[in-house]
Amino acid sequence: MKKTSVPVINPSLDAEENQILQAFESDGLRSSGLSADAQSKYQTYAEATFRKDARINIRLSSRDLKNLQKKALEEGIPYQTLISSVLHKYVEGRLQEN
């Protein structure tokens, strides 16, 4: 992306993010033009990713639950969503230890 001087639209965003926001708000973005087959494939992937069709009950220590809730609050998401995300990343092999 070409770096240009962009007026600050949102002070919480960096220059590149403000440039993207400005392009979006001025209808300066175009579709990537995916083929119908590719679009259908990605649509199927997205639906499978976000389908939540099973319910579980787990026991956690109060301390772990409070820490999960605190972490979720910092991320601005519900704690159940955080737990689901962590589990999903783990089973996909994408959870990294620091």
BAFI-3210 file (N, C-alpha, C; in Angstrom, 3 decimals, decimal comma, padded with zeros to 6 digits):
// residues 98
n [1|2|3|4|5|6|7|8|9|10|11|12|13|14|15|16|17|18|19|20|21|22|23|24|25|26|27|28|29|30|31|32|33|34|35|36|37|38|39|40|41|42|43|44|45|46|47|48|49|50|51|52|53|54|55|56|57|58|59|60|61|62|63|64|65|66|67|68|69|70|71|72|73|74|75|76|77|78|79|80|81|82|83|84|85|86|87|88|89|90|91|92|93|94|95|96|97|98]
n.u [000,842|000,594|002,268|000,887|000,125|-002,339|-005,343|-006,115|-008,574|-009,489|-008,145|-007,241|-006,283|-003,525|-001,507|-001,703|-004,004|-005,901|-005,797|-006,879|-009,446|-010,379|-010,411|-012,331|-014,618|-014,971|-015,771|-013,659|-012,638|-012,329|-013,877|-012,232|-012,792|-013,329|-013,768|-016,911|-016,830|-014,639|-015,564|-017,809|-016,549|-015,037|-017,128|-018,366|-016,298|-016,242|-018,800|-018,600|-016,598|-017,742|-019,926|-021,564|-022,378|-022,459|-022,725|-021,032|-020,178|-017,943|-015,700|-014,020|-011,406|-012,209|-010,426|-009,129|-011,339|-012,004|-009,666|-009,819|-012,158|-011,273|-009,222|-010,751|-012,351|-010,378|-009,803|-012,185|-014,272|-016,798|-016,306|-016,846|-016,520|-013,800|-012,771|-013,705|-012,299|-009,618|-009,626|-010,265|-008,018|-006,086|-006,815|-006,473|-003,800|-002,580|-002,043|000,274|002,984|004,524]
n.v [-001,169|002,191|004,783|007,664|011,035|011,109|012,413|012,397|010,305|008,700|008,855|006,676|004,849|003,744|005,350|003,845|002,304|004,357|005,269|003,094|003,084|005,579|005,132|003,127|004,450|006,356|004,934|003,881|001,365|-001,756|-004,811|-007,976|-009,636|-012,444|-015,710|-017,384|-020,014|-019,995|-018,118|-019,451|-021,646|-020,404|-019,294|-021,596|-022,529|-020,455|-020,664|-023,199|-022,704|-020,925|-022,261|-023,385|-026,071|-027,735|-028,300|-027,934|-028,802|-027,774|-028,112|-025,686|-024,160|-021,621|-019,550|-019,808|-019,320|-016,660|-015,406|-015,946|-014,534|-011,958|-011,649|-011,869|-009,599|-007,636|-008,086|-007,440|-009,192|-011,775|-014,113|-016,787|-016,906|-016,394|-018,713|-020,660|-019,866|-020,268|-023,048|-023,871|-022,923|-024,518|-027,200|-026,969|-026,739|-024,283|-022,882|-021,176|-021,452|-019,102]
n.w [000,000|-000,852|000,763|001,983|002,965|005,275|006,466|009,927|010,861|012,847|015,911|017,399|015,653|013,571|010,961|008,552|009,041|009,267|006,645|005,273|006,426|005,551|002,765|002,649|003,656|001,673|-000,468|-001,926|-002,203|-003,902|-004,956|-004,744|-006,767|-006,798|-008,164|-008,771|-007,865|-006,070|-004,229|-003,230|-002,048|000,012|001,446|002,418|004,076|005,983|007,131|008,305|010,137|011,970|012,940|015,681|017,153|019,302|022,776|025,834|029,205|031,645|034,393|036,210|038,118|040,469|040,453|037,927|036,273|036,966|036,091|033,339|032,725|033,309|031,394|029,062|029,315|029,014|026,335|025,242|024,686|025,161|027,854|027,300|024,557|024,369|025,625|023,824|021,534|022,314|022,721|020,105|018,648|019,860|019,124|016,406|016,229|016,404|018,667|020,469|022,715|024,860]
ca.u [000,000|001,359|002,200|000,586|-000,345|-003,771|-005,883|-006,468|-010,011|-009,676|-006,837|-006,802|-005,731|-002,279|-001,675|-002,175|-005,393|-006,709|-005,867|-007,846|-010,761|-010,774|-010,739|-013,603|-015,710|-015,168|-016,046|-012,459|-012,201|-012,986|-013,914|-011,093|-013,269|-013,206|-014,679|-018,064|-016,395|-013,804|-016,421|-018,617|-015,656|-014,735|-018,378|-018,518|-015,301|-016,667|-019,954|-018,127|-015,791|-018,549|-021,036|-021,397|-023,503|-022,301|-022,669|-020,301|-020,055|-016,642|-015,418|-012,788|-011,220|-012,714|-009,302|-008,974|-012,500|-011,853|-008,591|-010,364|-013,090|-010,467|-008,560|-011,787|-012,720|-009,299|-009,925|-013,478|-015,117|-017,340|-015,331|-017,122|-015,914|-012,361|-012,519|-013,918|-011,202|-008,407|-009,784|-010,189|-006,615|-005,354|-007,070|-005,958|-002,343|-002,138|-001,820|001,719|003,449|005,576]
ca.v [000,000|003,414|005,656|009,062|011,769|010,869|013,099|011,474|010,121|008,081|008,955|005,413|004,032|004,263|006,020|002,895|001,963|005,522|005,294|002,058|003,565|006,656|004,516|002,421|005,409|007,114|003,933|003,735|-000,031|-002,584|-006,242|-008,698|-010,323|-013,898|-016,477|-017,905|-021,247|-019,627|-017,457|-020,506|-022,436|-019,622|-019,175|-022,872|-022,535|-019,511|-021,236|-024,311|-022,147|-020,243|-023,102|-023,897|-026,995|-028,626|-027,626|-028,720|-028,286|-028,102|-027,588|-024,915|-023,541|-020,240|-018,679|-019,840|-018,667|-015,212|-014,949|-015,979|-013,410|-010,737|-011,609|-011,605|-008,196|-006,871|-008,267|-006,906|-010,275|-012,611|-015,122|-018,052|-016,780|-016,555|-020,135|-021,350|-019,511|-020,948|-024,469|-024,025|-022,773|-025,683|-028,381|-026,694|-026,687|-022,896|-022,257|-021,088|-021,103|-018,065]
ca.w [000,000|-000,994|001,934|001,697|004,123|005,424|007,640|011,000|011,001|014,152|016,565|017,985|014,576|013,010|009,663|007,539|009,358|008,899|005,190|004,895|006,843|004,648|001,472|002,828|003,816|000,430|-001,505|-002,739|-002,222|-004,899|-004,700|-005,316|-007,954|-006,711|-009,009|-008,029|-007,190|-004,926|-003,256|-002,622|-001,199|001,211|002,193|003,125|005,160|007,017|007,831|009,135|011,217|012,965|013,386|017,040|017,239|020,455|024,080|026,823|030,571|032,210|035,725|036,311|039,425|040,515|040,100|036,472|035,675|037,162|035,201|031,980|032,600|033,285|030,092|028,059|029,469|028,388|024,884|024,830|024,188|026,235|028,267|026,615|023,240|024,585|025,882|022,565|020,645|022,796|022,412|018,653|018,254|020,358|018,316|015,064|016,300|016,233|019,969|020,688|024,062|024,861]
c.u [000,891|001,157|001,950|000,163|-001,867|-004,261|-006,326|-007,982|-010,319|-008,328|-006,354|-006,215|-004,408|-002,541|-002,228|-003,635|-006,328|-006,860|-006,887|-009,260|-011,258|-011,171|-012,082|-014,768|-015,971|-015,428|-014,868|-011,930|-013,002|-012,943|-012,717|-011,495|-013,046|-014,185|-015,819|-017,683|-015,583|-014,646|-017,276|-017,784|-015,376|-015,972|-018,611|-017,552|-015,748|-017,832|-019,529|-017,342|-016,663|-019,730|-020,705|-022,594|-023,380|-022,182|-021,913|-020,394|-018,696|-016,532|-014,056|-012,635|-011,754|-011,640|-009,118|-010,129|-012,382|-010,761|-009,039|-011,307|-012,336|-009,802|-009,565|-012,225|-011,665|-009,391|-011,241|-014,404|-015,694|-016,347|-015,584|-016,495|-014,405|-012,014|-012,654|-012,769|-009,914|-008,480|-009,658|-008,743|-005,787|-005,563|-006,586|-004,433|-001,762|-001,925|-000,335|002,008|004,531|006,745]
c.v [001,237|004,304|007,094|009,722|011,658|011,653|012,068|011,463|009,622|008,072|007,647|004,469|004,621|004,817|005,073|002,523|003,119|005,624|004,277|002,511|004,661|006,095|003,806|003,401|006,227|006,191|003,760|002,313|-000,804|-004,042|-006,905|-009,503|-011,825|-014,574|-017,002|-019,171|-020,929|-018,983|-018,479|-021,339|-021,697|-019,410|-020,432|-022,955|-021,645|-020,070|-022,366|-023,797|-021,589|-021,060|-023,644|-024,780|-027,976|-027,788|-028,533|-028,041|-028,712|-027,504|-026,911|-024,434|-022,115|-019,262|-018,632|-019,116|-017,154|-014,656|-014,947|-014,798|-012,081|-010,565|-011,276|-010,147|-007,292|-006,928|-007,714|-007,942|-011,053|-013,721|-016,474|-018,057|-016,957|-018,028|-020,927|-021,096|-020,233|-022,441|-024,732|-023,927|-023,978|-026,895|-028,206|-026,637|-025,295|-022,183|-022,323|-020,753|-020,050|-018,530]
c.w [000,000|000,222|001,492|002,986|004,185|006,625|008,675|011,157|012,399|014,853|017,199|016,939|014,106|011,605|008,604|007,777|009,011|007,390|004,687|005,233|005,902|003,277|001,547|002,866|002,551|-000,759|-002,456|-002,787|-003,253|-004,466|-005,360|-006,535|-007,918|-007,656|-008,137|-007,267|-005,938|-003,839|-002,519|-001,651|000,115|002,079|003,025|004,296|006,316|007,817|008,755|010,335|012,336|013,468|014,773|017,311|018,402|021,723|025,033|028,183|031,087|033,600|035,703|037,736|039,355|040,075|038,577|035,778|035,802|036,240|033,737|031,753|032,520|031,925|028,983|028,113|028,824|026,864|024,344|024,225|025,360|026,589|027,613|025,222|023,339|024,783|024,586|021,594|021,032|022,470|020,915|018,173|018,698|019,451|016,871|015,044|016,151|017,547|020,280|022,149|023,950|025,678]
res [m|k|k|t|s|v|p|v|i|n|p|s|l|d|a|e|e|n|q|i|l|q|a|f|e|s|d|g|l|r|s|s|g|l|s|a|d|a|q|s|k|y|q|t|y|a|e|a|t|f|r|k|d|a|r|i|n|i|r|l|s|s|r|d|l|k|n|l|q|k|k|a|l|e|e|g|i|p|y|q|t|l|i|s|s|v|l|h|k|y|v|e|g|r|l|q|e|n]
***
